[in-house]
Amino acid sequence: MKFKSASQTWSRGVNAVQSAVGSPISNPIVENIYVSCEGDKVRFMATNLNMTILCEGEAEVEEAGEIVLPSKVLIGIARDLPLGDVLCETKEETVKFRCAGFSARFKGNPGELFPPFCKLEEGLFIRIKAETLKEIIKKTYFTTTTDKARFELDGVKFDYKERVLNCVSTDGRRLSLYKFVDENLPEEDFASFIPARTLAEVQKTLPDEGEVEIVLQEKRVQFSCGDAKIVSNLVVENFPPYEKIVPPPGNIKIRVDKEQLLGAVKRASNLSSQETNLIIVQIDSNGMKVLAEREEIGGEGSETVPVDYKGDELKIRYNHRYLSEFLKMADESVVELEMNDPRKPGIWRGVGNDKFLYVLMPLKEPQEEER
């Protein structure tokens, strides 16, 4: 194998695939990164056997070939390469690099030992703008769970029916729902549960512009855009019936400036219990008061922000982290809370945004928890 390509090509390729490098426990070869060249392309690939990432770039290929290189060494080299063209040459299992005044040599493994990239040629094809897909991921990824005991929630359900794509995630305490409608979506209904880690790589690795082609099969999914492809196993779905979790339209509606509320929540949270993250939100026509107490230091903090609300006084107990994460993620300057009962889940959304909603459960009163 012998080829020349820009140092930026190496940086992009290795950086794109490195998160998919596998553990040697499953198969020692997947602890490496696969590099090949042919025609006018150089290809980088890594896999953990559940997810595979492939990225290709331009190259001047003198001799086609393939090799498997130790990931830690290659990641360091690609990160620190000087600007310029990189000449890469292999002889048997030894690779040589030259770029500007830098040169390196080390051993790899034969390319044929690495699991091949299994491109999905058949399945349900969906085309969606990259910016739209990344917006969906942004609005749903943050409510997936990190609890390994609840692996059935560690992802986002893509549920397509009646010409509407519902993208849903929940960690059992809150839920995000993004509705997407597009005339180019297929006629056939489908439901797939895509792992959170896969979507994180889609968000990070695929270009921000262009069109993403998604291929869905019963057990696998493929994302392709620009110079990168990601193939992943799907999670066996055991997702709760989210339609029953989303509350019906409420007769109580409260609007508040997002930045003012976020600031109040942040400041009050410093005096919140570190065990419960509890803040209490009291609402009446005079404003929204956010308050917190921390018994162990004998401290308390509160702040009142203006609201658009007319009605009886309300009191809601929230985990401040769950509320502030929504406020940080929302793009709109004014947010709205809609509910029927302050003791039951309510719907938060940005005013004017009918695509996305956030369901947040209040914390129970101490006497309710004892029951």
C-alpha positions as CSV (number, residue, x, y, z in Angstrom):
1,M,0.0,0.0,0.0
2,K,1.3,3.4,-0.9
3,F,-0.6,6.7,-1.1
4,K,-0.5,10.4,-0.4
5,S,-3.2,12.5,1.2
6,A,-3.5,15.7,3.2
7,S,-2.9,15.7,6.9
8,Q,-6.4,17.1,7.4
9,T,-7.7,14.0,5.7
10,W,-6.0,11.9,8.3
11,S,-7.2,14.1,11.2
12,R,-10.8,14.0,9.9
13,G,-10.8,10.3,9.2
14,V,-9.3,9.1,12.4
15,N,-11.3,11.5,14.5
16,A,-14.5,10.4,12.8
17,V,-14.1,6.7,13.6
18,Q,-12.2,6.6,16.9
19,S,-15.3,6.5,19.1
20,A,-16.3,3.2,17.5
21,V,-13.0,1.5,18.5
22,G,-13.9,-1.7,20.2
23,S,-12.8,-3.6,23.3
24,P,-10.1,-6.3,23.0
25,I,-12.3,-8.5,25.2
26,S,-14.8,-9.2,22.4
27,N,-12.2,-9.5,19.7
28,P,-8.6,-8.1,19.9
29,I,-8.5,-6.9,16.3
30,V,-11.3,-4.4,16.9
31,E,-9.1,-2.4,19.3
32,N,-7.4,-1.1,16.1
33,I,-8.4,1.2,13.2
34,Y,-8.6,-0.2,9.7
35,V,-7.0,1.9,6.8
36,S,-7.3,1.1,3.1
37,C,-6.8,2.9,-0.1
38,E,-8.0,2.3,-3.7
39,G,-8.7,4.5,-6.7
40,D,-8.6,8.0,-5.4
41,K,-9.8,7.3,-1.9
42,V,-8.4,6.5,1.5
43,R,-10.8,4.8,4.0
44,F,-10.7,4.7,7.8
45,M,-12.9,2.3,9.8
46,A,-13.5,1.3,13.4
47,T,-16.0,-1.0,15.0
48,N,-17.1,-2.3,18.4
49,L,-19.2,-5.0,16.7
50,N,-22.4,-3.2,17.6
51,M,-21.6,0.0,15.7
52,T,-19.2,0.6,12.8
53,I,-18.1,4.0,11.5
54,L,-16.5,4.5,8.0
55,C,-15.0,7.7,6.8
56,E,-13.3,8.3,3.5
57,G,-11.2,11.1,2.0
58,E,-9.3,12.1,-1.2
59,A,-5.9,10.4,-1.9
60,E,-3.3,9.9,-4.6
61,V,-3.0,6.2,-4.6
62,E,0.1,4.6,-6.1
63,E,-0.5,1.1,-4.8
64,A,-3.9,-0.1,-3.3
65,G,-3.9,-2.0,-0.1
66,E,-5.1,-2.3,3.5
67,I,-3.7,-2.5,7.0
68,V,-5.0,-2.5,10.6
69,L,-3.1,-0.1,12.9
70,P,-3.1,0.3,16.7
71,S,-5.7,2.9,17.5
72,K,-4.0,4.7,20.4
73,V,-0.8,5.3,18.3
74,L,-2.8,6.3,15.2
75,I,-5.1,8.7,17.0
76,G,-2.1,10.5,18.5
77,I,-0.2,10.7,15.2
78,A,-3.3,12.0,13.3
79,R,-4.0,14.6,16.0
80,D,-0.5,16.0,16.0
81,L,0.5,15.8,12.3
82,P,1.9,19.0,10.9
83,L,0.1,20.7,8.0
84,G,1.0,19.2,4.6
85,D,0.8,16.0,2.6
86,V,1.2,12.7,4.3
87,L,3.0,9.9,2.5
88,C,1.9,6.5,3.8
89,E,3.6,3.3,2.7
90,T,3.4,-0.2,4.0
91,K,5.6,-3.2,3.6
92,E,4.1,-6.4,4.9
93,E,2.9,-5.4,8.4
94,T,5.0,-2.3,8.9
95,V,3.7,1.2,8.1
96,K,5.8,4.3,7.4
97,F,4.6,7.9,7.6
98,R,6.3,11.1,6.3
99,C,4.8,14.5,6.6
100,A,6.9,17.7,6.4
101,G,9.9,17.0,8.8
102,F,8.1,14.3,10.7
103,S,8.5,10.5,10.0
104,A,7.3,7.5,11.9
105,R,7.3,3.7,11.6
106,F,5.5,1.0,13.5
107,K,3.8,-2.4,13.0
108,G,0.2,-3.2,12.3
109,N,-1.8,-6.2,11.3
110,P,-3.1,-7.6,8.0
111,G,-6.2,-5.8,6.8
112,E,-8.1,-9.0,6.0
113,L,-8.3,-9.8,9.8
114,F,-10.6,-6.8,10.4
115,P,-14.4,-7.3,10.2
116,P,-15.6,-6.0,6.8
117,F,-17.9,-3.1,6.4
118,C,-21.4,-4.5,5.8
119,K,-23.2,-1.7,3.9
120,L,-27.0,-2.0,4.1
121,E,-28.2,-2.3,0.5
122,E,-31.8,-3.2,1.3
123,G,-34.4,-1.9,3.8
124,L,-36.6,1.1,4.3
125,F,-35.0,4.2,2.8
126,I,-35.5,7.6,4.4
127,R,-33.9,10.9,3.3
128,I,-33.7,13.8,5.7
129,K,-31.7,17.0,5.9
130,A,-28.7,16.8,8.1
131,E,-29.7,19.9,10.1
132,T,-33.2,18.5,10.7
133,L,-31.8,15.1,11.9
134,K,-29.4,16.8,14.2
135,E,-32.1,19.0,15.6
136,I,-34.2,15.9,16.4
137,I,-31.2,14.3,18.1
138,K,-30.5,17.5,20.1
139,K,-34.1,17.6,21.3
140,T,-34.3,13.9,22.3
141,Y,-30.9,12.7,23.3
142,F,-30.7,14.6,26.6
143,T,-33.7,12.6,28.0
144,T,-32.3,9.2,27.3
145,T,-31.1,7.2,30.3
146,T,-27.6,6.4,31.5
147,D,-28.9,3.8,33.9
148,K,-27.5,0.5,32.7
149,A,-30.3,-1.4,34.5
150,R,-32.8,0.4,32.2
151,F,-31.2,-0.4,28.9
152,E,-34.6,-0.5,27.2
153,L,-34.7,3.3,27.6
154,D,-31.2,4.0,26.4
155,G,-32.1,5.3,23.0
156,V,-34.7,7.2,20.9
157,K,-37.7,5.5,19.4
158,F,-38.4,6.5,15.8
159,D,-42.1,5.8,15.5
160,Y,-43.6,6.5,12.1
161,K,-47.4,6.2,11.5
162,E,-50.1,8.2,9.8
163,R,-47.4,10.1,7.9
164,V,-45.9,11.6,11.1
165,L,-42.5,10.6,12.5
166,N,-42.6,10.7,16.3
167,C,-39.1,10.7,17.8
168,V,-39.4,9.9,21.5
169,S,-37.1,9.4,24.5
170,T,-37.6,9.0,28.2
171,D,-35.6,8.2,31.3
172,G,-38.7,7.4,33.3
173,R,-38.9,10.8,34.9
174,R,-39.3,13.0,31.8
175,L,-40.0,12.6,28.1
176,S,-39.1,14.4,24.9
177,L,-41.2,14.1,21.8
178,Y,-40.3,15.6,18.4
179,K,-42.9,15.4,15.6
180,F,-41.5,15.6,12.1
181,V,-43.7,15.7,9.0
182,D,-42.3,15.7,5.4
183,E,-43.8,14.8,2.1
184,N,-40.7,12.7,1.2
185,L,-41.2,10.3,4.1
186,P,-42.2,6.8,3.0
187,E,-45.8,5.6,3.0
188,E,-45.0,2.4,5.0
189,D,-45.2,2.7,8.8
190,F,-42.3,1.6,10.9
191,A,-40.9,1.7,14.4
192,S,-37.2,1.4,15.4
193,F,-35.4,2.0,18.6
194,I,-32.0,3.5,17.9
195,P,-29.3,3.4,20.6
196,A,-28.3,6.7,22.2
197,R,-24.6,6.1,21.6
198,T,-25.3,5.7,17.9
199,L,-27.2,8.9,17.7
200,A,-24.4,10.7,19.6
201,E,-22.0,9.6,16.9
202,V,-24.4,10.7,14.1
203,Q,-24.6,14.1,15.8
204,K,-20.8,14.4,16.1
205,T,-19.5,12.6,13.0
206,L,-21.9,13.4,10.1
207,P,-21.6,16.7,8.2
208,D,-23.9,19.5,9.4
209,E,-25.1,20.1,5.9
210,G,-26.4,17.9,3.1
211,E,-28.9,15.1,3.1
212,V,-28.7,12.0,5.3
213,E,-29.8,8.7,3.9
214,I,-31.1,6.4,6.5
215,V,-31.6,2.7,5.8
216,L,-33.7,0.8,8.3
217,Q,-33.8,-3.0,8.7
218,E,-35.3,-5.1,11.3
219,K,-32.1,-5.3,13.4
220,R,-29.8,-2.7,12.0
221,V,-29.7,0.9,10.8
222,Q,-27.4,2.8,8.5
223,F,-26.8,6.6,8.3
224,S,-24.9,8.0,5.3
225,C,-24.0,11.7,4.6
226,G,-21.0,13.2,2.9
227,D,-17.8,11.4,3.6
228,A,-19.1,9.2,6.5
229,K,-21.3,6.1,7.1
230,I,-22.5,4.7,10.4
231,V,-24.0,1.2,10.7
232,S,-25.4,0.1,14.1
233,N,-27.4,-2.6,15.6
234,L,-30.8,-1.6,16.9
235,V,-32.0,-2.2,20.5
236,V,-34.7,-4.8,20.9
237,E,-37.7,-2.6,21.6
238,N,-39.4,-2.7,24.9
239,F,-40.3,1.0,25.0
240,P,-43.3,2.1,27.1
241,P,-46.5,3.3,25.4
242,Y,-45.5,7.0,25.2
243,E,-48.9,8.1,24.0
244,K,-50.2,7.3,27.5
245,I,-47.4,9.3,29.2
246,V,-48.1,12.5,27.3
247,P,-50.8,14.3,29.2
248,P,-53.9,15.6,27.4
249,P,-54.3,19.4,26.6
250,G,-54.4,21.3,29.8
251,N,-56.6,24.2,31.0
252,I,-53.7,25.8,32.9
253,K,-51.2,27.7,30.7
254,I,-48.2,29.7,32.0
255,R,-45.8,31.7,29.9
256,V,-42.4,32.9,31.1
257,D,-39.2,34.4,29.6
258,K,-36.8,31.5,29.2
259,E,-33.6,33.3,30.2
260,Q,-35.1,34.9,33.3
261,L,-36.5,31.5,34.5
262,L,-33.2,29.7,33.7
263,G,-31.3,32.3,35.7
264,A,-33.6,32.0,38.6
265,V,-33.4,28.2,38.6
266,K,-29.6,28.2,38.4
267,R,-29.3,30.6,41.4
268,A,-31.9,28.8,43.5
269,S,-30.3,25.4,42.7
270,N,-27.2,26.4,44.7
271,L,-29.3,26.2,47.8
272,S,-31.1,23.0,46.8
273,S,-30.7,19.7,48.6
274,Q,-27.9,17.7,46.9
275,E,-29.8,14.5,47.5
276,T,-33.1,15.5,45.9
277,N,-32.2,18.6,43.7
278,L,-35.6,19.9,44.8
279,I,-36.8,23.4,43.9
280,I,-40.3,24.6,44.6
281,V,-42.0,26.8,41.9
282,Q,-44.9,28.9,43.2
283,I,-47.0,30.6,40.6
284,D,-49.7,33.3,40.8
285,S,-50.6,36.4,38.8
286,N,-47.8,38.4,40.4
287,G,-45.0,36.1,39.2
288,M,-43.2,32.8,39.4
289,K,-41.2,32.3,42.5
290,V,-38.4,29.7,42.5
291,L,-37.2,28.7,45.9
292,A,-34.9,26.1,47.4
293,E,-33.7,25.0,50.9
294,R,-30.7,23.1,52.1
295,E,-31.1,22.0,55.6
296,E,-27.6,20.8,56.3
297,I,-26.3,24.4,55.9
298,G,-29.4,26.1,57.2
299,G,-29.7,27.9,53.8
300,E,-32.4,29.0,51.5
301,G,-32.7,31.0,48.3
302,S,-35.5,32.4,46.1
303,E,-36.1,34.6,43.1
304,T,-39.3,35.8,41.4
305,V,-39.7,36.3,37.7
306,P,-42.7,37.8,35.8
307,V,-45.2,35.4,34.2
308,D,-48.2,35.6,31.9
309,Y,-50.8,33.8,34.0
310,K,-54.2,34.4,35.5
311,G,-55.6,31.9,37.9
312,D,-55.3,30.4,41.4
313,E,-51.9,30.0,43.1
314,L,-50.0,26.9,42.1
315,K,-47.1,25.1,43.7
316,I,-45.0,22.6,41.8
317,R,-42.0,20.6,43.1
318,Y,-39.3,20.0,40.4
319,N,-35.9,18.5,40.1
320,H,-34.0,21.6,39.1
321,R,-31.6,19.8,36.8
322,Y,-34.5,18.4,34.7
323,L,-36.0,21.9,34.4
324,S,-32.8,23.7,33.6
325,E,-31.8,21.1,31.0
326,F,-35.0,21.8,29.1
327,L,-34.5,25.6,29.3
328,K,-30.9,25.3,28.1
329,M,-32.0,23.2,25.1
330,A,-35.1,25.3,24.1
331,D,-34.4,27.8,21.2
332,E,-37.4,30.0,21.8
333,S,-37.2,33.1,24.0
334,V,-40.5,32.4,25.8
335,V,-41.5,29.0,27.1
336,E,-44.9,27.7,28.1
337,L,-46.1,25.2,30.8
338,E,-49.4,23.5,30.1
339,M,-51.1,21.2,32.6
340,N,-54.3,20.3,34.4
341,D,-52.9,19.5,37.8
342,P,-49.6,20.7,39.4
343,R,-49.2,17.3,41.1
344,K,-49.2,15.5,37.7
345,P,-46.9,15.7,34.7
346,G,-47.1,18.9,32.7
347,I,-46.0,19.8,29.1
348,W,-43.2,22.4,28.6
349,R,-42.6,23.8,25.1
350,G,-41.2,26.8,23.4
351,V,-43.9,29.2,22.4
352,G,-44.6,28.9,18.7
353,N,-42.9,25.5,18.4
354,D,-45.5,22.9,17.6
355,K,-42.9,20.2,16.8
356,F,-41.4,19.6,20.2
357,L,-42.7,19.0,23.7
358,Y,-41.1,18.1,27.0
359,V,-43.1,16.2,29.6
360,L,-41.8,16.7,33.1
361,M,-43.0,14.9,36.2
362,P,-43.1,16.9,39.5
363,L,-41.5,15.5,42.6
364,K,-43.9,14.1,45.2
365,E,-44.7,15.7,48.5
366,P,-43.0,13.8,51.4
367,Q,-46.3,12.5,52.7
368,E,-47.1,11.1,49.2
369,E,-43.7,9.3,49.0
370,E,-44.4,7.6,52.4
371,R,-47.6,6.0,51.1
